[in-house]
């Protein structure tokens, strides 16, 4: 598949990294900065073109005339929109994906159509990050909460604590503890190494446990792995940018929200946008300010400024002053593991949150949802089974008959409104939404092949 990525910023570089690792893809990256492209080309097996992403001549040099997908990820919404328009009008590019940051554009649905601005998929990293943080606040104690099948089933990551009811016991005991619920432990990460567990696997303190279940049973499952935390009430948001304001608007009806913004003019604008949230002018790394605002009584402190160094420092300070849980927005992947091993509870990576949304539209087969996990090493995928036993490698077969690559497991099916937790004798039917967990995403091409209908397959 020939993929053209416009923009070599944080999100564009991350997309190039993930997509170029798959053998079936030929990736070309366009950017106006030759030094950034040179550095990217030294690390990845890609082609680069220097130039303005929306210029027809630049797109032609980049190979837009035979590209399968164009992914416009520059910092400018208008550049991304014009680039997709040029790709459609001049090069008839089949699939056009664009990063759109401004809510004013995202909310104007009639603007994006084949007879207007022909963008097939709009991605808003800010909105995705906001929704991601919302889920973490809704389920305190979780490290990740990921939706499948329109939210009917969720994959949740939790760190095993000594007070967890199942810690130190075999996974098979889970049914005895919570007999009237359906769920499955999909994977365990112990010391950074992935395990696909069976009934005899014993959960140890410090394991990161990923389980999948109906959303109504999430808290019951979490209580098996760690003691349930009290619901979040008080939230402090450091940074009044797009993400900070969106999060405040999403939380202010059910939580006590304060936003700390350095720029007085920006703070005044934010105060006119929010309804109940309190806006404070100041530096989130100012110890005196945090003490004045009783940070020791705060349930969650979210550092969401544009500076990851400021996010790290303010989060560490808030934690030292008594904040129950701190989260920091971190752009550099190399920083994420580093800060999470210290006093910061959760490092939020915009690239990791965004890349899943992008990958779902790049995958072959009918893949409708992709979540990138463990800094991109693992993936959770939702694919739709099509065809019949004669034309498909999965339909009409029990789960233990499907030839999955090593390190992969089918963990759940969604059939209509019914969530079916995967067992070896469950048969896959046409139109089932099949949810898989992969500890090694390099095998993705084999998973894609399984879900492609082949009229010649016998």
GIQUIMO-V791736 format. One record per backbone hydrogen bond with DSSP energy under -1.0 kcal/mol. CO is the residue of the C=O (numbers start at 0). NH is the residue of the N-H. If there is no record, write none. Layout:
# GIQUIMO-V791736
CO;NH + CO;NH
This chain:
# GIQUIMO-V791736
0;25 + 1;67 + 1;68 + 2;27 + 3;70 + 4;29 + 5;72 + 8;12 + 9;13 + 10;14 + 11;15 + 12;16 + 13;17 + 14;18 + 15;19 + 18;21 + 21;24 + 25;2 + 26;46 + 27;4 + 28;48 + 29;6 + 30;50 + 32;36 + 33;37 + 34;38 + 35;39 + 36;40 + 37;41 + 39;43 + 43;45 + 46;28 + 48;30 + 51;54 + 54;58 + 55;59 + 56;60 + 57;61 + 58;63 + 59;62 + 62;65 + 67;94 + 68;3 + 69;96 + 70;5 + 71;98 + 75;79 + 76;80 + 77;81 + 78;82 + 79;83 + 80;84 + 81;85 + 82;86 + 83;87 + 84;88 + 85;89 + 86;92 + 94;69 + 95;119 + 95;120 + 96;71 + 97;122 + 101;105 + 102;106 + 104;107 + 106;108 + 107;110 + 108;111 + 110;116 + 112;115 + 116;118 + 120;97 + 122;99 + 123;127 + 124;128 + 125;129 + 126;130 + 127;131 + 128;132 + 129;133 + 130;134 + 131;135 + 132;136 + 133;137 + 134;138 + 138;141 + 143;156 + 145;154 + 147;152 + 148;151 + 151;214 + 152;147 + 153;212 + 154;145 + 155;210 + 156;142 + 156;143 + 157;208 + 159;205 + 160;163 + 165;168 + 168;202 + 169;172 + 170;173 + 172;176 + 173;177 + 177;180 + 183;211 + 186;209 + 187;194 + 188;207 + 189;192 + 192;189 + 194;187 + 197;200 + 198;171 + 200;170 + 202;167 + 203;206 + 206;159 + 207;188 + 208;157 + 209;185 + 209;186 + 210;155 + 211;183 + 212;153 + 213;216 + 214;217 + 216;220 + 217;221 + 218;222 + 220;223 + 221;224 + 221;225 + 222;164 + 223;165 + 224;160 + 232;255 + 233;298 + 233;299 + 234;257 + 235;301 + 236;259 + 237;303 + 240;244 + 241;245 + 242;246 + 243;247 + 244;248 + 245;249 + 246;250 + 247;251 + 250;253 + 250;254 + 255;234 + 256;277 + 257;236 + 258;279 + 259;238 + 260;281 + 262;266 + 263;267 + 264;268 + 265;269 + 266;270 + 269;272 + 269;273 + 277;258 + 279;260 + 282;285 + 285;289 + 286;290 + 287;291 + 288;292 + 289;294 + 290;293 + 293;296 + 294;297 + 297;323 + 299;235 + 300;326 + 301;237 + 302;328 + 306;310 + 307;311 + 308;312 + 309;313 + 310;314 + 311;315 + 312;316 + 313;317 + 314;318 + 315;319 + 316;320 + 317;322 + 318;321 + 324;300 + 325;345 + 326;302 + 327;347 + 331;334 + 334;338 + 335;339 + 336;340 + 338;341 + 338;343 + 345;327 + 347;329 + 348;352 + 349;353 + 350;354 + 353;357 + 354;358 + 355;359 + 357;360 + 358;361 + 358;362 + 364;366 + 365;383 + 368;381 + 370;379 + 372;377 + 373;376 + 376;440 + 377;372 + 378;437 + 379;370 + 380;435 + 381;367 + 381;368 + 382;433 + 384;430 + 387;391 + 390;453 + 393;396 + 396;427 + 397;400 + 398;401 + 401;403 + 404;407 + 406;438 + 408;436 + 410;421 + 411;434 + 412;419 + 413;432 + 414;417 + 417;414 + 419;412 + 422;425 + 423;399 + 425;398 + 427;395 + 428;431 + 431;384 + 432;413 + 433;382 + 434;410 + 434;411 + 435;380 + 436;408 + 437;378 + 439;442 + 440;443 + 442;445 + 442;446 + 443;447 + 444;448 + 445;449 + 446;450 + 448;451 + 453;456
